[in-house]
Amino acid sequence: MKKKKLLFLGLFFLLTLCAVAQTKVSGLVLDETDQPLPFANVYFKNSSEGVITDENGKFYLESKNTYSAIVVSFVGFSANEIPLEKTATYDLRIVLKEAQELKEVVLYSGKTSKKNNPAIDILRKIWERRRQNGLNMFDQYQYDKYEKLEFDMNNIDSAFMESKIFRGMEFIFKHVDTSTVTGKSYLPIFINESLSEVYGDNTTNSEKEILQANKNSGFSDNQQVIAFVKDLYAEYDIYNNYLKFFDKDFVSPLSRTGINVYSYVLADSTYIEDKWCYNIVFYPRRKGELTFKGNFWVNDTTYAIKKISMAASKGANINWVKDMYIEQEFEVLNDSVFLLTRDHLMTDFALRKKDESKGVYGKRTTLFRNYVFDEKKPDDFYKKEVNYYNEEVHNRSDEYWADNRFESLNKDERAVYKMLDTLKTVPKFKRMYTLVATLGSGYYQMGNFDYGPIFSSFGYNDIEGVRLRAGGRTYFSQNDKWRLEGYTAYGFKDNQFKYGISGKWMVEPKKRVIIGGGNRRDIEQIGVSLTASPDVLGRSFASSSLFASGDNSKLTSINYTNFFAEIEPLKNVVFRTSFSYKTLKSASPTFSLDYYVDPNNPALGVESSLQQYEYNFLIDYTPGRRTIGYGVERSDVDDNDYPRIYLNFTQGIEGIFNSDFDYQKLQVYYKQPILIGGFGRFFSTLEAGKIFGAVPLGLMGVIPGNQSYFIIDNTYNLMNYYEFVADEYVSLHLEHNFNGRIFARIPLLRDLNLREIVGIKGVYGTVSDRNRRINASTIEYRAPEDIYWEYHAGVGNIFKVFRIDFAWRGSYLNLPDANRFTVKGVFGFHF
């Protein structure tokens, strides 16, 4: 899903190739030695509208109101008032002089003191009262919410507009405007609006949002794009210690740990709407950390925030984001309750962080109104719908929107709806869009048929040699209630055709009752996963040997048929039952799955193929999982952002369709990602299983090795295929990504934005005597009874797209062909 997100961001970059403000001002603030003054306060005279200069002393300020002067100030310097003779004044050069008489003013420069600092005294009072402000003051609450998401191309200039790529699409540049935050020109290319009713109960920690209307321009049939845009802007509470953006934990300036990473300055105080408020400026103490710079206004009695503006530090270790700006405004209710009324977030996405680089603005503006408190709802009101989809919500009339929007669209926003509808009729744009959509999804759409996955078209292994594959699926919309999928493949060395076909049908949408089945005949690498996938067309590593090392001939020919039914009675709780039949035999003359017909009498001979009928029942619980679409297939918004508990029971039944063995298998899988505020992300994965009964190699638990040159989740980097087998096992993987927190404190490494990763993994397992006796294969059973373990350390974010791991084997060092050390890498797109 991460890769899809960045590829859809690439869509907007590809597109970049393919109410008017009354006062605008920009400039540079310097001291008397011509050194830039970062984090200086710039505001319109007699107002609370202002900004903080960036690390280079630059600023841009804009207002819908008309002002005649700005005031520039910084603690330890005399304030400077600059008259504005025009409504648009750019490239000012403002010099601040050091104050001659400081009296009781404390001079702060660089890292401010944590002692005798009035700003930190105020901050401590905010900590004391933060759970007693806003919605936390009431047992229940409800309000109406309007959200507007917009993507805009930026840094539009004449050379850009005259590019050959835009021939035939010049009409789009009629809508170029100027940003209220950065002063750069931009062109709206995407807009999404939604209206919701939000209900919450603080006594049960429950919240429910009911979507009333949704409308977007340009990509109404592409839920991947819409979900990507919305996922960029997860909900956050400014009072929390950490604010999550782009899978990163930024330290909030109101955090209890903020004094360790921020410098704070009490810069001003004044009345705002009859409330006396203090203005506190904050900025990072060090470069390279996930922090902000900005200022906030806080009331002197409730210590509730009245207004906050902040921008991500330029040195923050985050990819593809050049700037991020946040602004929140609160209104006062009944003299003491401060309620959020406006939340604005703007992100400048770019491949490079240089000022002149072109990119895309992503903007979210959320408005809140009609607050109601202490109206209790029935207990079942907050029960989450499993698969609720109301088509009417996405087809509201223009009249409905005109009557219900919280604020009117400006001329550019109104025009973007028409502009995108027109643009989609331009053949050149359609070709560009198709190209990027194909790279993002892996499928090329031809009417109601998708060809792909295109990245599986070519493969290689020791048995098949060069392997070509062609396949596809039906696709009418993101919300299809049924889907057929299939493929065929051919190996030029074994001269054999392979195929797979499957179908699914959602017979009851509300509880997601789905039935399906399929058949696959192919060559497969068994032993690449401890926990089996029920997908009849699941991925096979057999065709990946082009990028593998060592002996890759231990492949299996499989004929697998499966029928299943599943239901999701509760949100993110899936029950599935299935019946399957499979035959297994070796695909290689140097590898066998042989077993003794009678282990107590080997003279009766061996069998080289296996026929097995199985009944399977599983429970899949994924709390917090967010998905895209309401059809028979859904995509995860972020597959690394929620825990997963997977329980699987398999019953092998002897005799049905000449099935060979009777046994039971239990499997448990548990994965837990944890964002550790300010210290990165920790992953833990536990797998355990046990087989009851005598089974041959084809049905045993094979500890998953990794003979490729790449990092593969839930495998062991220094283990070969079939090196260890077990009929009972416990496997544990632990990994922590510090997200650059350590490297950020090393001067020579800080600017590279590298990220450090460490991990350890181990497995314990045994093999019963009767399973050893039945084995007649070419594999001599070895169980990790003394615990196999390995550890690794890696560096991520190399050139923003590559990670390299160094792994060491910790046990079983003296085995023949034991790998003691390896280097593996992986490409990926991460913020």
WOMOKA-V392137 format. One record per run of one state. SS is the DSSP state (a for helix, b for strand, c for the rest). FROM is the first residue (numbers start at 1). LEN is the number of residues. If there is no record, write none. Layout:
SS_FROM_LEN + SS_FROM_LEN
This chain:
c_1_1 + a_2_16 + c_18_5 + b_23_8 + c_31_5 + b_36_1 + c_37_4 + b_41_4 + c_45_5 + b_50_3 + c_53_5 + b_58_6 + c_64_5 + b_69_5 + c_74_3 + b_77_1 + c_78_2 + b_80_4 + c_84_4 + b_88_8 + c_96_2 + b_98_1 + c_99_19 + a_118_15 + c_133_1 + a_134_4 + c_138_2 + b_140_15 + c_155_3 + a_158_4 + c_162_2 + a_164_3 + c_167_3 + a_170_6 + b_176_3 + c_179_6 + b_185_17 + c_202_4 + b_206_11 + c_217_6 + a_223_9 + c_232_10 + b_242_4 + c_246_2 + b_248_4 + c_252_6 + a_258_3 + c_261_1 + b_262_11 + c_273_2 + b_275_10 + c_285_7 + b_292_8 + c_300_5 + b_305_8 + c_313_8 + b_321_13 + c_334_3 + b_337_14 + c_351_8 + b_359_15 + c_374_5 + a_379_4 + c_383_8 + a_391_5 + c_396_2 + a_398_7 + c_405_6 + a_411_13 + c_424_3 + a_427_15 + c_442_1 + b_443_4 + c_447_2 + b_449_4 + c_453_1 + a_454_3 + c_457_1 + b_458_4 + c_462_3 + b_465_10 + c_475_7 + b_482_10 + c_492_4 + b_496_13 + c_509_4 + b_513_12 + c_525_16 + a_541_3 + b_544_1 + a_545_3 + b_548_1 + c_549_7 + b_556_15 + c_571_2 + b_573_14 + c_587_8 + b_595_2 + c_597_5 + a_602_3 + c_605_1 + b_606_2 + c_608_1 + b_609_13 + c_622_5 + b_627_2 + c_629_6 + b_635_2 + c_637_7 + b_644_10 + c_654_2 + a_656_3 + c_659_4 + b_663_14 + c_677_3 + b_680_13 + c_693_4 + a_697_3 + c_700_1 + b_701_2 + c_703_2 + b_705_1 + c_706_2 + b_708_1 + c_709_1 + b_710_1 + c_711_5 + b_716_1 + c_717_8 + b_725_2 + c_727_1 + b_728_10 + c_738_5 + a_743_3 + c_746_1 + a_747_4 + c_751_4 + b_755_12 + c_767_2 + a_769_6 + b_775_1 + c_776_12 + b_788_11 + c_799_3 + b_802_8 + c_810_11 + b_821_7 + c_828_4
